[in-house]
Amino acid sequence: MPEAARLPLTLLFGAAGGAVAHLAGMPAGWLLGSMLATLASVLCGFKPSLPNWLRDITFFILGIQAGSGVTPAVIEQLALWPLSFAIQMAGVVVVALVTMLFLERAFGWDRETALFSSLPGALSFVLAAASETRADMTRITVLQTVRLFFLIAVLVPLLGWLEGDESRVPAIAAHGDAVWQYPLLVVVCAVAAWAGVRSRVPGGLILGALVGSAVLHGVDVVTVGVPPLIAAPGLVAMGALIGSRLQREDRGALPQLLPASIGAFVIGLSIMTLSGLAAIWALGLDIGRVSLAYAPGALEALTVLAYQFDIDPAYVAAHHVVRFVGIALLVPVLARRLPRRAPTLADAARSEATLPSAAHDTEATGRER
């Protein structure tokens, strides 16, 4: 099938899956539904197509969206809860180290693949940086995807039990409707994204857009966010991008990688649970807030859950922004310091089997440089 025909079909599958998940009330439904629908199409033999320009636009939109979480209320939380942030980030570091050792020792994964698979969250940056190393993208994507799925599956019923009733959407102040703020937001984020690309930092496009948006929202110059009519297609495209990381040749990888994925999920959840208990004991916080704020990954999904259950969204968002930005800033350093493995015969065979996707990744990351 020609690529021109595969692109609309890819977006159609993603949009259909996202719509079903959204209507079913799944947190971050547009993202997760699109990801699962695209993955299902791959498992059925379809080869998705997402051109570089669409990927760049998607990263730009989602960078702005993630940065809009840095509101003045979040800035206040940064000053109010420094010990809570410290406990959280200590837990994140331990999760990454223990998970990496687990994957290396128990399953024999190489250092690059184990490291990028162990980082909880910031998937866009992790994938962008990992694609410039000899890391196995299939293993990273499968493990991170399965971990995210299990995380949401565990948290939703847990929060429903803790809160004692159905999820509810709180009364939240609407974003400002000053029309002039939209072009200002786009222009500033575009300049910041351009600077991120020119800096040769992996994932510089989305990181630049995030920083530009965070500055404008953090100082309260801009109060508008990404409109739902734009944010939803962006999440659909991102979900399709993640789902399409698995090639048709890798369909057998899911059952093979399930034990490693479950093990990594259990490690991450256990360590962050201990960190959360430490925060509850030291700071007197309630379980609901800490459960969402300390959950290892899924910034968008967990922020949505905070709003759905009306559990101090500013506190939750502040912790995930700190974790997200911390990992996003750490990933480029790791990508540059990791040694490149010499290509093996297996790598060569895989490259030939996945040549179109590899070319796509190389061209995209090359432009981000």
N, C-alpha and C positions, 0 to 999 in steps of 0.2 A: 504494500500500500504506500503511495507517495506521501512525503512528509506534509504536503499542503493539506491532505485529507486527514492525516493523523492528529494535527493540532486541534481542529474543532472537536474531534471525537474525544481527545484527551480532556479538554475543558468541559465537554458535555458530561463525561463520566464523573469528573470531579465535582461539577456543580450539582449533579443529581445526588451523588452521595452526600455532599455537604447539606443540601436541602433536606434530605431525609433525616440526617442526624440533627439538624437544627430544629426541625419540626418535632422531632422526638424529645427535644429538651436536653440533648447531650451537651455538656459544657464544651465550649470552643467547637461546636458542632460543624461549622463550615470547614474548619481546618481538619479535624479528625475524620469527618465523613468523607471529605475529598481524598484524604490520604488513603483511607481504607478502600474506597471505590477504585482508585487508581491502582492500588496494590492488587486488588481482586482482578482487574482487567489484565494486569501483567501475568498473574498466575494462570489466567485463561488463554494466554498466548498473544495478547495485544502488546504492541510496542509503542508506548507513549512518546509524544513529541512536544517539547517545550523549548522554543528558541531562546537565544541569549537575551534578546531585547526584552522579552516577557519576564525572564528571571530578574533582570536589572530593575524593571519597573516594580515588580513584586517586592524585592528587597527594599527599594526606596519607600514604598508605601508602608510596609511593616516596620521599617525603621522609625518613620514618623509616628506610627501608632504606638510603638513601644516607648518612645521618648515622651509621649503625651501623658504617661503615667507619673512623670516627675512633676507633680503639681506643688503649689506652696504647702499644701497639707503634708505631702510626702517630705518636703524639706524640713518641716517642723518635726516630723518623726525621726529624721536623721539626727537631730539634736537631742530628742527625748530618749532614744533607745540605743545608745552606743554599745552598751554591754550586750544587748540582745543581738545586734548585728555581729559583734565579735564572736559570740557563742555560735551563731549560725554559720559564719564563714569558717570557723575552726572545724565545725562538723562537715562542711563541704570539702575542705581539704582532706580530712580523714576519709571521707567517702571515696574521693578520687584515688587516694593512695591504696586503700584496702581493695577497692574494686580492680584497680590495675594489677596488683599483685595476685589477686584471685584469678583473673583471666590469664595471666602469664603462667602461674604455677599449676593451676588446675586444668587448663585447656591448651597450654602451649602457644598462646597468641604472642605475636611479636610486640615489642615495646610501643611502637607507634600506634598500632591498632588498639591495644589495650588501654593506652593513655587517652586517646580521643573517645573511646567507648565509655570510659569511666567518668567523664565530666558530666555532671548532672544539669542539663539544660543548655540554653544558648545554642540550640542545634544548628541554626543558620551559620554561626561563626565556626562551630566545630566542623561542619561539613566543608565549609570554604577552606579552612586551614588544612584539614586532613587530606583534601584533594591534591594539595601541593607536596605531600609526602608519599611514602610507599605504603601507607596504611591501607587496609582492606576496607573499602567503602561499603561493601555489602554487610560485613560484620558490624560495622559501626551503625549503619542505618537500621538494621534489624534489631540490634540490642537496644538502641535508643528508642525506637518505635514501640517495641514490646514493653519497655519500662514505662513509657508514657501511658500506654493503654492500661497497664496494671495499676499505675498510680491513680488515675482517674477512677477506675473501677473500685478501688479501695476507699478513696476519699469521699466520694459522693454518699454512699450509705453510712459511712462513719459520721459525716457531718449531719446527715439527717437524723441519726440516732442521738448525737450530742445536742442538737438544737431542739429535738422533741417534736418537730412538725415538718411540714413540707417546706421546700425551699421557697424563698420569697425575695422579690426584688425591692430593695429599699428606695425610699424617695431620695433621689440624687439630683443635685442642682444641674440643670442643663448647661451644656457648653454655651458660651457667648455666641451671639448671632451676628457680630460685626463682620460684614462681608470682606472688609479690607484685611482681616487677619489671615484669610486663606492664602492669598497671593504672597503675603509676607512669610508665612510658614513654609510655603513651597519653595520660594526663592532662597531663604536662609538655609533650609535643609538641602537644597540642590547644591549650593556652594559648599556646604559642609561635606556632602557626599563626594563632590568632586575632589575636595581636599583629601578625603579619606582614600580615594582611589589613587591619587597622586602620591600619597605617602607610602605606597607599595605594601600596606598592611593587608594581610588576607582578611576578606570580609569588610574592607574599608568602605564600600558603598553603603551598606546597611548601618555600619557603626557611625559613619559621618552623619547620616540622616537622623539616627537616634540621638546623637550628641546635640545637633542643631535643634531638634524638637524639644529635647530635655531642657536646654538653656532657656528657650522661649517660654515654655510652660512653667519652668521652675521659678522664674522671676516674674511670672504673671503678666508678661507682655502679650501672650497669646492664650486664649482660653478655649478656642475651638479645637476639635479633634478631627480625625479622619471620618468623614460621613459613612454611615453603614453601607450605602450603595457603592462605595469604593472599597471600604474595608473588607466586606464579604467576598467580593471577587479576588482581592489580594490574598485572603486566607485560603480560598479555593485553589488559586494558582500555587501557593506555597505547599498546600497539602498534596497537590498533584506532583509538584517537584520532588517532595520527599518520597511519595509512593513510587515514582518512576525511577528512583535510585536503584531499586531492585530490577535486575534484568531478567528476561525470560529464562536465560541459562542458569539463573540463581534460584529457581523455584524450589529446588530441593534444600536450599539453605535454611529455610524457616524451621522445619522440625529439627534439623541438626544444631541450630543455634539456640533453640528454646531453652535447654538447660543452662547455658551461659547467661541468657537474658534473664531468666528467673532468678538465678543466683545473684546477678548484679542488682536486680530490683530489691531482693531481700536484704542485701548488704546495705544499700542506700537507705532503705526505709528504716532498718534497725538502728543504724548510726544516727540518722536525723531524729529518730524518736528519742534516743538517749540525749541528744542535744536539746531537743524540745523540753524534755523533763527537767534538764538542768536550768533552762530559762524559766520554766514555771516555778521551780523551787527558789531560784535566786531573785526573780523579779515579781513573783506573785501574779503572773499572767494566766488567763483562762486557756483551757485546752483547745477550744475552737480556733482562736486566733493563731496560736502557736502551730497547730496542725497545718493550717493553710500557709502560714508564713515560712515554715521550715521544711515543707514538702520539697523533695529534691527534684526540681525541674518544672517545666510547663508554665512559664510566666503568664501567657495569655489565658490558658485554661484555669489556672488557680486564681487569677484576678477576677475572672468571670464568676467563679464559685464564691469568692468573697462578696461580690455584689448580690449574687443569688441568695446567699444565706445571711446577708446583712451583718457580716462579721468584720467590723473595722477595716474597710477596704484600704484606707490610707496606710495602716500598719502593715497589712499583707503586701500591698503594692510596693511599699518602701523596701521591704526585705527582699522581694524578688528583683527589684531594680538593682539593689546592691549586689545580689548574687549574679544577676545577668551581666551587669557591667563589669564586675570583677572577673568573671570567666571570659567575657569578650575581650578584655584587655590582656588577660593571661594567655589566651589561645595563640595570638600572633607570635608572642615570645617563644612559646613552646614549638610552634611550627618552624621557626627559624633556627632553633637550637638542636632540634632532633636530627640525627644523622640520617641520610638517605641510604636505604638498603640497595645494594647492587641488584639489578633486575635478575630474576631467576627464570628458569624455563616455564614454571607455572605462571609467573607474571606475564611472560610473553604470550603464552597461550590464552590467558584471560584477556589481555589487551586486544588480541586479534578477534576474540569472540565478542567483545564489547566495544569495538572500535568507534561506532557512531557516538555512544555515550561518552567515551573517553575524550573524543574530540570536542564534544560539547563542553565538558568540564574544563578542559585545558584552555579553550578559547575564552570561556567566561571568566575563569580565574586570572587569565592573562590580562584581560581588560581591567579587572579590579586592581591589578598592580599599577 
